[in-house]
Amino acid sequence: MEYRRFGKTGKNISVITLGGMRFKQVWDNPRHEIPAATQDHCNQLVDLAIKNGVNHFETAYGYVKSETVFGRTLNDELKIDRSSYHLMTKGTANTADEMRKLVDEQLKTLKTDYFDFYAWHGINNQELLENSCKKNGSVEALLKLKEEGIIKHVGFSTHGSLETIKNTIDTDLFEFVNLHYYYFYQRNLEAIELAEKKDLGIFIISPNDKGGQLYKAPAKIRKAIPHCSPIQWNARFCLSTPAIHTLSFGMNEVAHFDEMNGIFPTHQPLCKEDASSKVKLDDMLNDDPYSGFLATEFESDPSGFDVHLLLHWRKLWKCYDLLDFAKYRYKELKTPNHWVPGIFATPENLNKFDFSRIPNNIPLREMLSELHQALYQEPEKKPKIDPSKLILPKN
């Protein structure tokens, strides 16, 4: 294991974090009823993590059972010395009072009297930024809890646009940021550079899943990385940036720890073999004549389209054969929200967009129409029940 200083927090944390959103049945309610399989799974993974040098555990109120099972594993099942690890959790609240009540509940659930790191969970747009950071708001409540020693360091997590992330960093209210950045999504590099300038801790969210579902990477990608797995290569790519301090690795099986250990040693810059693979992957952008059109200026378009994100998924499909991953992400647009912004590229929705702003040599309407046809999947319909065929209980 390797360790890095987590920015201005001054804490030395493992470059691999054990996240708590992938334990068995962890997303099922009620949150405080823990099946034996869930508890056993958490016990096993935490024990393996510690034995492999991981000293940072991350969870969130929004991960349903995760805080409960973590609290029991760390304190009751394995009885881990609290000073031997760093604990991060996250939460969201509209008001200062709600924030304090939530933190109190999380302290009880996680069976601790302090949090090393607490992140406001999901500052994903300007409205959430302004509401959370307003005077007497929820972030201010977190900072008061820091003064009281209940929270040691306050940060934020985000799935937002580059502009939103940079604006949030520029408030100078936070000591760390959890964000998306990997080889197959490098849009947030400017945010990482700004965070580095301000000495923020930088935590990378979901490099193996949201980073391209690399556990089932297509042959085209695997062929470009003959010396290791795509997951290992992507981790080393991320960690070749000194400003990045830790990755949430998505470990939920024993075999994942062997793969994790294959990451080391990391190199800054990339070693010769890893750099050679990067050249091959970079060259794949030439497989599509429009891969360089990023449309970043249309991230917050009035039409509701996140054109940049749509074109990003198109690039992954055309250049890297990541069609299944693109479908997986595109499907999330079925319920527009601040976690995955944007709308489907249906013919009706395309009519809402002003294509006159697009360069004449970019057939954007045709590109988006093709994308929709390739990625859209009809929602699964529940079978209709014929009341006449129901077997009713006899009185």
ABEGO torsion letter per residue (X at the ends): XBBBBBEAAGBBBBABBBBAAABBGAABOBAABBBAAAAAAAAAAAAAAAAAGBABBBBBAAAGAAAAAAAAAAAAAAGBBAAABBBBBBBBBABAAAAAAAAAAAAAAAGBABBABBBBBGBABAAAAAAAABBGBAAAAAAAAAAAGABABBBBBBABBAAAAAAAAAAGABABBBBBBBAABAAAAAAAAAAAAAGBBBBBBGAAAAAGGAAABBAAAAAABAABBAAAAAAAAAAABAABABBBAGBABAAAAAAAAAAOBBBOBBBAAAAAAAAAAAAAAAABAAAABAGAAAABBAAGBBAAAAAAAAAAAAAAGBAAAAAAAAAAAABBBAABBEBBBBAAAAAABBAAABBAABBAAAAAAAAAAAABBBBBBBBBBBAAABBBBBX
